[in-house]
């Protein structure tokens, strides 16, 4: 028996998002208006679920699919930034759902990239063409860390997502400025991974490295402030740091595409969307293609930015239905 309505949930450290998802006869997925609840306002996932249930009039579908910020292949799921605990074996009993699925949050983003309609993508680089109907598509998303996954399409509409820890590959600088950024980070980390440079918090180290190179004294500001200063143009050094981030993101995205044998690439995450205009005007595309003998190959790959407003919820629903033909 097919399930055409479910509760999609996207749980992070600060917020839990809920929505009713429906699947039409042609397989298209639609979300009702999402409800966002602060995790600090609820003692547990159970009470947050009950809050959402009340908002829905006391009745919910019989199936739930959750995207969770953390490892999911355990009997107890714990969160880094909130005290909630989820015990998958008890979901049916506690939530009253006979069917459930739990995926890592970035695995859900991979499902979203695989299923989102074409109008939910913005062209970044390469040919301005849809993502390929067959082959591998790499997906990466800079946020608090660097999420990396990929999905494979068989040409007939079927696909499979493979979650990875690709954001923890070694960072490879390609010029003197990136050498300096790496040297700064090596003072704190024996091994410097890509996400130390290509993530939201990394803008602080990029900014401070540029300041040190110019022998400038700069204020001690957090990453959110630096992103605002850099993207608005109010601070030229912060703007240079944002440009440098875009260059590094292009290099890392190209590396991941080569490693995964990709025929297309999707950049995901709220940070990518917030800096989309800067990203388009930056050297991201040039850096993506700058792979020596493989530059021609890289230039042939369509690179997209997913702009779906709720990729975690959409992807959670897509993950469930990918297992429920």
N, C-alpha and C positions, 0 to 999 in steps of 0.2 A: 504494500500500500504506500503510495507516494505521500510526502508531506509538502504542502505548498505554502504553509505559513509557519513561521518560527519567531522566537525572540533572539535577536542578535545582540551581543554584549561585547563591549570593548573596554577592558579594565587596565588602567594605568596606575601610577603611583598617586596621582592627585585626583583624577576623575574616573568615574565609571559611566559609560554611555550605553543606553539601551534604546532599541527600536524594534518595532514589529516589521519583519521582512516577509515579502510575498514573492512567489515565483509564478510567472504567467505560463500559459500553455507553450509559448515559444522559447521558454527558458530565461527570459529577461527577469532581472531581480530589481525590485523596488523597495525602498525603505519609507516607512511612515516618519513623521517628524521625530527626530531623536530627542531623548530626555537625558540630560547630563546631570549627574549627582556627584557632589564632592565626597570623596572617600572619608574625609575627616568628620563628616556629618553623620556617618553611619558606623555602628559598632562592628558590623560584619557584612559580608556579601549578602547573607540571608536577609538582613533587615533592609538593605538597599533594594534587593529583589522585591520584597514585600511592598516597599514604597512605590516602586514602579508599577507593581500589580494594582495597587490602589488607584494610581493615576490612570490606569487603563480600565477602570470600572470593576476591578476584582476578578477579571478573567483573562487568562493568557493562553497562547497556543501550547500544544503538548510537546514541543521540541525547542531546544535552546542550543545555540552555537556561540562559543565564547573565544574571543581573542584576548590573550593574557600576556602581560609584559613580564616574561620570565620563563624558565624551563617548565614544560608541561608534562613530561613523561615520568611523573611521580605520583605516588598515592596521596601526597599532601603538597599542595601548591602554595608557596609563600611569596609574599611581595616584598620588594626591597624598601619601598617608600610608604607603605601603609601596613597596618597590623592585620589585615584580612588573611584568612586561611580558607582555601577551598579543598575539599576532599572529594575528588571525582567519583569514588565508589558510592558516595551518599547523595549525589546530585538528584537522581530519580526520586529518592525518598524526601529530600528537603525541599526541592523545587516543584515536585509534582509533575515532572516531565519524563515521559517514557523514552525519549530519544535525546541524546546530547552529543556534542563534539567540542573539544577544546584544542585550540591551536596557539602557537606562539604568535605574538602580535605582528611580527614582521612576516611570518608565514602567511598571515591573513592579508597583509599588504600584497604579497605575491599573488594570492588568489584574486584580489581586487584588480591588479594590473592585468591578469589573464582574462577577466570577465568584463571589465568596464567598457562601455561603448566608446566609439572613436571620438565623440565630442567631449570626452572627459580627459583628453590628452592635449598637451601643448608641445609643439615641435621645438626641439632644442638644437639638434645638429643632424648632419647626414641628410639623406634624401627625405623630403617631406612626403612620406608615404606611410600607410598604416603599418603597424607591427606585423611581422610575417605570420602566415597561417600555419607554418610548420617550423620546427627547429626550436632552439633554446633562446629565451629572452632573459637577460640579466636584469635584476632589480636591486637598486641600492637606495638607502635613505639616510641622510645625515640628520641626526637629532641629538638626543642626549649622548648617544653613541653613534655607531655606523652600522645600520642593519644591511645585510646582504642576503639575497635569496635568488633563485631562478626558477623559471617554469619552462616546461617542454610541451610543445604542441605537436600533435601527430598529423595535422593537415585535414582532419575530418571534424574538428571542433572539440575533440577531447584534449585534456592537458593534465599535467602533473606538476605540483610544486615541490621543490626540494629546499628545505630550510638549511642555512649554512651559518658558519661563524666567519665569513669572509672578511668582515671588518677588522679582524685581528691579524691580517697579514702584515708583513713588515713594510713600513713606509720607505719609499725609494725617492729621495730628492733628485731633482733634475737640474738645479742651478744653485748659485752661491747663496741666494736668500733661503732656499729650502735647506741647504746645508746648515745655515745658521739656526734655523728653527729646530732642525734635528739635534744640533749640538746643545741647544738650550734644554730640550726635552730629555736628552741623554743624561743630564745632571740629576734628574729625578727618576728616570726609568732605565733599567738596563736594556730593555728592548722597547722600541718605539713602534707601535702599530699604526695602521692607517687612521684609525679612529681618534688617535691623539692629535691629528691635524685636520681630519675631515669629520667634524662634529660641531655641534653648537658651542659647547664650552671651549673648544680649541681656539676660538677667535681671540681669547685673552692671550695665549702664548704667541700667536702670530703677531698680534698688535705689539706686545712687549718686546718681541724680537726686532721688529722694525724700528721701534723707538730706540733700542740699544744700538742698532746699527747707525742711527743718526745722532746718537749721544743726546737724546732728548729725555727730559724728566716728564713723565706722564702720570696722570692720576690713576689710582688703583680703582678701576671700575669693573663691574661684573659683565658677563657675556651678553646679557640682554641689553644693557646700556650700550655696549660696543656695537651690537648689531644695529641698534637704532641710530647711533651716531654715524655708522658707516654707510648704511643704506640711504639715509637722508642727505648725506653729503655735508653735514654740519662740521665734521672733523675730517680733514684730509688724510690723516694717518690711519684713522679707523676705516675710511673708504679704501685705502690701499690694502689694509688687512683683509677686507671683504673681497677685493679683487684677487688677492693672493689665495684666499680660501677657494674661490671659484676655479682658479688654475689647478690647485691641488685636487679638487673634486674631479675635474676633467681627466687628470692623469690617472687617478685611482679608478674611475669609471672605465677608462680604457683598459687598464690592467685586468680588471674583473671580467670584462667582455672577452679579452684574449684567453684568460685562464678557463672560462666557462664555455668557450667556443660559441659565443652568442651570435645570433643573426639580428638582434635588436636589443635595445637597452631602455629601461625605464628608471627615471629618478623619482623618488617618492618622498613623502614626509612633509610636515608643515613648514620646516625651515626652507626646503627647496621651493615651496610655493611662495613663501613670503619674500624671497629674494629673486623671484623669477625674472623680473625686469633687469636686474643687475646681472644675473646669470646669462641672459641672452646677449647682453652688451659686452660681456667679459671675454677672456680668452679660453673659456671652457671648451668650446668646440675644437679649437686649434690643439689644445693639450690632449683632448680625447684622441685625436688622430695622430699625434706625434709619437708613433711607435716604429720608427725606422723603416725596415723593409716591409712592414705591415701597414704603413700609413694609408695605402690605397684601399686595403681591406677595411680599415677602420672608417674611412670616409664613406664607405658603402652601407654602413649600418644606420638605420633610423634610431635616433635617440629622442625619447619623449619625457615630458614631465607630467605625471598624473595629477589632475586637478580635482578629482572627486572630493566632495566636501567631507565625506565620512568613509575613508578607505578601510578603516579597521572594522566598522560595522558591516559594510558591504562585503568585505573579504571574509569575515566570519560566516556570513550567510552563504557566500559562494563556496567556502570550504565544506560546509555541511552538504550542500546540494551536489558538489562534485563527487561525493561518496554515495549520494542517493539519486541515481539516474532517474 
